[in-house]
Amino acid sequence: MTSLRRRLLTGVTMAAAAALVLVGCAAGAGDTDTGSAPSATPVADDKQNLTYVINWGCTMLDITANFTNCSTQVASNVMQGLVALDPETKEPQALLATEWEWVDDTTLTFTLRDDVTFSDGTPFTSADVVATLDRYIAMKSVLGAQLAVVESYTADDPTTVTINTSRPTGTLMGILAMVGIGKADGAADDAYWASPIGTGPFVIDSFTANDSIKMSRNDNYWGEKAKLKTLTFQQIDNISSRITALSNGSAQVIAGVPNDQIATVEGFPNIVFEQIPSLTYNFLWFQNSREPFTDLKVRQAMLMALDMPTIVSSLLGETATPMSALCPEVAFGCLPSGDWPAYDPKGAKKLLAEAGFPDGFSSSVDYSTANAGLDQLVTAMVSYWSEIGVDVAPKADDQATFTAAIASPGNFDMIINPNLNTTGDADFTLNRLYTCAANRLGYCNPELDTMLMAAQGETDPEKRLEIYQEISDQLAADAPALGMYQININLAFSDKVKGLTLVPTENYDWSKVYLTE
């Protein structure tokens, strides 16, 4: 009998979406057990082997160097933070720490579990926390701006850590929930983070860049052990091949079903399709330090040339929603601005003439071939830009080339990239990517930096929202980039897969998943 459930779960509240974090999995918006027969019998343990086809390229697993959609999905099942955030209340929940206290406005003390070991049997202690923080801060990369508020930290005894901040902060607990704790004796080494050993429910057995990550159950896990014996993340860039893997059973779960293939997947027997709003979005960056994008009028003209609502609806349908901000609007503080340039090709031509380009100019736009469907999107955007006299050459990069191009300070004219707001808070995206210190796209506005620091330090949510509206309006006025669309993430999977919960971060808790007869 066909068992097909298709749900567009749009009722994810801002608070619920904002609460989902990198390390320490929590329940989310959709659950495959909902409405399923309680009598479903799990297959034998030696058959609890699941293959999940991911939607993103995977060149590295080092989450201290860069957060990619792939690396964070792996890390969320292999590593853990001091705390996790409750998906409904956004309040911190105990994970590797059992208790915490703000002793004063700038002093935070954690009491750690004393019964946790890493997957290799090494006991977890405060020394691991200190060494991990050393690593993140020394890397000056993914959490550099967020952890800049940390002034010092100490291992007071094996189960106590104290963190001192330079000023009050309303975001530190959420950031610490993203810090996957590594082993003290390896935390300073790149090789350790290339295939990290964690305290989570799975261990990494092998990683082949741009191909697969193979994991197995951590039988030394201190909590409830994973139901799956093995878990493979498989990269299949070709959409037809991805869907074939689902239909022939070589993969039990696939991500990223494009709009034009949803009907096909719905027609498969014994397949479940689910879709929810997410914290993943696509942006277009200009290299603001490279001519002609040093000129605000040129950047505004390039944005005014694009009819993004039409592009998104025609190519992506219900799998995406246009944006009016530089981070996904389901996240706290990611507020839309009415100041973004509207579609106006005549106005765009006028601005180009004023900037000294009456006949347009030539440029290029990079994108990764690992992200299915971007080729069609880029083709549409190139066509719109040609209407104002700008000749843009698409550059289809393999994932390694793309990663090198987008790394600070950014070797591109324009670049399109999917990004994940992991904490569900505007601070994670805006303070990480658009400050002068970030140096990611040649953009620097000291006034924006001041506002971002004020928002990070404010503990009153309503006051933070007021500041973030000013920030959103300032970014719209500066036009350093374009928030293109928010992605409604989806999964298609066998109805024999149970316990799988969709969450807006895509950091699924695979420890709860199992296969049935």
Disulfide bonds with the S-S distance in Angstrom:
Cys58-Cys70 1.97
Cys327-Cys334 2.00
Cys436-Cys444 1.93
